[in-house]
Amino acid sequence: MIGKISGRLDWRGPDHVLIDVRGVGYIVHVNDRTLAGMPGLGEAVSLYTELLVREDLLQLFGFPTMLEKEWHRLLTTVQGVGAKAAMAILGTLGAEGAARAITLGDARSVQAAPGVGPKLAQRIILELKSKAPAVMAAGVGLSVKAEAEDLVIEPLPAPKKPVRADEGAARRAGATADALSALVNLGYGQSDAAQAVATVAGDQPEADTAALIRAALKLLAPR
């Protein structure tokens, strides 16, 4: 599986680019947003990739962040959403916009993507709404852009320990901080996001990060 490509941008087309990796050229399909953010020809470029394998076809799809790649994977689990339709949704809304629209049940925003009709938009909302907050909660780590030169090795997670009573407060504080960070990354102001998270945390003291995000978004939605 090809998960990431780093090399030199050799050519760009209307919906794909050619990346030279030490003399081997890879055609990578990208959406409009990703294409607009690409460097100039001849410059270093790096994309996270997803390989689509069919009997008569091999296609690479490229994403600037792991968050967008994860949303592409989730979107394609919905019946009727192929790789290109998922790219169209992300090209229209971006990863953060797709997360917000799906979490809030905003089918009209999803429907704004080329080739996505009202029935398909509703199906996407119904199937992914419960999964969106968890992806948003992980968005801080997943939203780091791919770099052509840097290699980041993440440490293995520590073994889980039994949660003691005094650890409960720390866990709740961590969930609150993660929810606040996710909302700020989505474009909400620090003050508004903090107030919404604090309100929800007060009403639902045992809520995890995903639940805090979902409820806070409902409070922030009309603003």
Phi, psi and omega per residue, in radians:
M1 nan 2.270 3.102
I2 -1.600 1.912 -3.065
G3 -1.749 -0.309 -3.124
K4 -2.775 2.489 3.109
I5 -2.243 2.276 3.082
S6 -2.259 2.290 -3.130
G7 -3.079 -2.567 -3.123
R8 -1.962 2.353 3.123
L9 -1.305 1.980 -3.072
D10 -1.692 -0.523 -3.038
W11 -2.852 2.609 3.063
R12 -2.313 2.387 3.095
G13 -1.973 -2.930 -3.107
P14 -1.192 -0.500 -3.121
D15 -2.480 0.253 3.130
H16 -2.721 2.852 3.125
V17 -2.302 2.826 3.053
L18 -1.983 2.111 -3.130
I19 -1.962 2.163 3.117
D20 -1.545 2.059 3.106
V21 -2.000 1.631 3.129
R22 0.932 0.820 3.063
G23 1.627 -0.138 3.107
V24 -1.901 2.182 -3.108
G25 -1.653 2.263 3.115
Y26 -1.996 2.223 3.034
I27 -1.525 2.129 -3.085
V28 -2.144 2.161 3.124
H29 -1.420 2.319 -3.102
V30 -2.344 2.810 3.084
N31 -1.570 3.090 -3.052
D32 -1.067 -0.712 -3.124
R33 -1.113 -0.792 -3.129
T34 -1.141 -0.734 3.140
L35 -1.072 -0.706 -3.131
A36 -1.156 -0.456 -3.118
G37 -1.641 0.081 -3.120
M38 -1.284 2.631 3.103
P39 -1.286 -3.120 3.131
G40 -1.295 2.843 3.115
L41 -1.024 2.409 -3.137
G42 1.565 -0.166 -3.118
E43 -1.610 2.819 -3.140
A44 -1.205 2.470 -3.127
V45 -2.561 2.603 3.119
S46 -2.512 2.357 3.134
L47 -2.410 2.459 2.923
Y48 -1.323 2.527 -3.014
T49 -2.297 2.722 3.038
E50 -2.221 2.227 -3.105
L51 -1.706 2.101 3.076
L52 -1.663 2.132 -3.081
V53 -2.009 2.135 3.021
R54 -2.255 3.032 -3.094
E55 -1.039 -0.693 -3.064
D56 -2.057 0.332 -3.026
L57 -2.728 2.390 2.979
L58 -2.194 2.133 -3.129
Q59 -2.310 2.389 3.061
L60 -1.803 2.304 3.065
F61 -1.990 2.332 -3.033
G62 -1.950 2.574 -3.093
F63 -2.439 2.452 -3.132
P64 -1.258 -0.440 -3.131
T65 -2.355 2.784 3.066
M66 -1.190 -0.475 3.109
L67 -1.089 -0.777 3.139
E68 -1.187 -0.649 3.096
K69 -1.096 -0.717 3.128
E70 -1.132 -0.701 3.096
W71 -1.164 -0.624 3.084
H72 -1.092 -0.756 3.129
R73 -1.088 -0.771 -3.140
L74 -1.120 -0.762 -3.126
L75 -1.062 -0.667 -3.115
T76 -1.301 -0.122 3.042
T77 -1.399 -0.217 3.120
V78 -1.439 2.281 -3.139
Q79 -1.029 2.257 3.139
G80 1.664 -0.141 3.118
V81 -1.836 1.847 3.083
G82 -1.535 -3.113 -3.102
A83 -1.067 -0.706 -3.099
K84 -1.255 -0.638 3.100
A85 -1.144 -0.701 3.092
A86 -1.102 -0.679 3.096
M87 -1.126 -0.652 3.136
A88 -1.142 -0.693 3.124
I89 -1.132 -0.781 3.138
L90 -1.220 -0.561 3.092
G91 -1.193 -0.531 3.138
T92 -1.447 -0.765 -3.014
L93 -1.840 -0.419 -2.972
G94 1.339 2.889 -3.119
A95 -1.091 -0.774 -3.117
E96 -1.177 -0.708 3.132
G97 -1.152 -0.684 3.103
A98 -1.130 -0.725 3.126
A99 -1.075 -0.776 -3.114
R100 -1.138 -0.798 -3.101
A101 -1.107 -0.750 -3.101
I102 -1.224 -0.713 3.138
T103 -1.098 -0.690 -3.109
L104 -1.531 -0.010 -3.139
G105 1.230 0.513 -3.100
D106 -1.511 1.429 -3.085
A107 -1.156 -0.516 -3.120
R108 -1.101 -0.677 3.118
S109 -1.150 -0.730 3.113
V110 -1.124 -0.677 -3.114
Q111 -1.174 -0.303 3.139
A112 -1.185 -0.294 3.120
A113 -1.245 2.433 3.130
P114 -0.991 2.300 3.081
G115 1.470 0.041 3.141
V116 -1.862 1.963 -3.136
G117 -1.537 3.064 -3.097
P118 -1.082 -0.682 -3.130
K119 -1.165 -0.748 3.139
L120 -1.170 -0.677 3.118
A121 -1.074 -0.754 3.113
Q122 -1.125 -0.662 3.134
R123 -1.140 -0.707 3.112
I124 -1.064 -0.784 3.129
I125 -1.053 -0.868 -3.074
L126 -1.079 -0.708 -3.053
E127 -1.444 -0.448 -3.028
L128 -1.956 -0.135 -3.065
K129 -1.018 -0.697 -3.111
S130 -1.295 -0.354 -3.109
K131 -1.598 -0.357 -3.029
A132 -1.056 -0.815 -3.098
P133 -1.030 -0.644 3.138
A134 -1.125 -0.691 3.115
V135 -1.190 -0.688 3.112
M136 -1.127 -0.647 3.134
A137 -1.121 -0.561 3.118
A138 -1.542 0.020 -3.010
G139 -1.092 -0.484 -3.122
V140 -1.058 -0.820 -3.134
G141 -1.340 -0.535 -3.075
L142 -1.446 -0.273 -3.031
S143 -1.517 0.032 3.090
V144 -1.180 2.294 -3.098
K145 -1.291 2.576 3.080
A146 -1.164 2.366 3.132
E147 -2.031 2.456 -3.092
A148 -1.267 -0.495 -3.024
E149 -1.859 -0.464 -3.000
D150 -1.627 2.465 3.063
L151 -2.087 2.074 -3.122
V152 -1.910 2.147 3.125
I153 -1.895 2.053 -3.093
E154 -1.471 2.391 3.113
P155 -1.189 2.657 3.092
L156 -1.196 2.490 3.131
P157 -1.114 2.520 3.126
A158 -1.233 2.583 3.107
P159 -1.018 2.503 3.139
K160 -1.244 2.437 3.113
K161 -1.991 2.708 3.061
P162 -1.013 2.417 -3.118
V163 -1.466 2.048 3.090
R164 -1.490 2.901 -3.104
A165 -1.019 -0.674 -3.105
D166 -1.313 -0.206 3.113
E167 -1.527 -0.268 -3.126
G168 -1.069 -0.734 -3.138
A169 -1.127 -0.712 3.131
A170 -1.126 -0.689 3.127
R171 -1.132 -0.738 3.121
R172 -1.137 -0.672 3.105
A173 -1.125 -0.668 3.119
G174 -1.153 -0.724 3.124
A175 -1.102 -0.717 3.128
T176 -1.112 -0.769 -3.133
A177 -1.128 -0.719 -3.136
D178 -1.155 -0.710 3.123
A179 -1.119 -0.749 3.115
L180 -1.083 -0.763 3.132
S181 -1.081 -0.716 3.141
A182 -1.119 -0.723 -3.132
L183 -1.177 -0.704 3.102
V184 -1.115 -0.689 3.101
N185 -1.120 -0.457 3.110
L186 -1.421 -0.063 3.046
G187 1.870 0.002 3.119
Y188 -1.373 2.590 3.125
G189 -1.154 2.620 -3.096
Q190 -1.013 -0.762 -3.092
S191 -1.160 -0.840 -3.132
D192 -1.099 -0.759 -3.119
A193 -1.122 -0.757 -3.125
A194 -1.111 -0.702 3.140
Q195 -1.143 -0.741 -3.138
A196 -1.125 -0.788 -3.133
V197 -1.128 -0.725 3.132
A198 -1.098 -0.695 3.124
T199 -1.094 -0.819 -3.124
V200 -1.152 -0.763 -3.127
A201 -1.074 -0.595 3.101
G202 -1.202 -0.649 -3.141
D203 -1.390 -0.546 -3.087
Q204 -2.242 1.309 -3.035
P205 -1.085 -0.390 -3.126
E206 -1.718 0.110 -3.098
A207 -1.167 2.449 3.068
D208 -1.491 -3.094 -3.066
T209 -1.034 -0.800 -3.114
A210 -1.067 -0.743 3.139
A211 -1.165 -0.676 3.100
L212 -1.082 -0.769 -3.137
I213 -1.094 -0.812 -3.093
R214 -1.059 -0.814 -3.107
A215 -1.240 -0.669 3.131
A216 -1.143 -0.648 3.109
L217 -1.090 -0.611 3.118
K218 -1.166 -0.606 3.096
L219 -1.260 -0.597 -3.084
L220 -1.498 -0.311 -3.018
A221 -0.926 -0.790 -3.089
P222 -1.216 -0.204 -3.027
R223 -1.392 nan nan
